[in-house]
Every structure is written in C-alpha cells, then in structure tokens.
Amino acid sequence: MGLKEFFKSAWVTFKLARKPNRKEFLLALRITLIGVAAIGAITFIIRFVAIAIQGA
C-alpha cells in the first residue's frame, strides 16, 4: 500500500466517522476505566505476593 492509497482510505474512514452520543461515550469511558482498574488491581496483587515471598 502506497502513501496515496493510505491517505485515500484514511479520508474515506474519516468521512464515515461520527461523534459518539453521550450514552456511547459514557459506555466507552466506563469500559476503559474498568480495564485500567483491573490491570492496576492485578499489578497490585502480583507485587504484594512478590514482596510477601521475598520477606521484605
């Protein structure tokens, strides 16, 4: 894919895109925040277990 074809497909995608309404935006925000919280919780648990194993 050349540069010209990339910009052509990007332009078509841009023309089809639209702003999300409030409900869609809040859903995407909620999913993102749940994902960040889950990753943070998993990281916390792993670090807590690692510290407990090391006996620090």
LINBEL-V696840 format. One record per pair of residues at least 24 apart in sequence whose C-alpha atoms are under 7 Angstrom apart, sorted by the first residue. I is the first residue (numbers start at 0). J is the second residue. D is the distance in whole Angstrom. If there is no record, write none. Layout:
i->I j->J d->D
i->I j->J d->D
This chain:
none
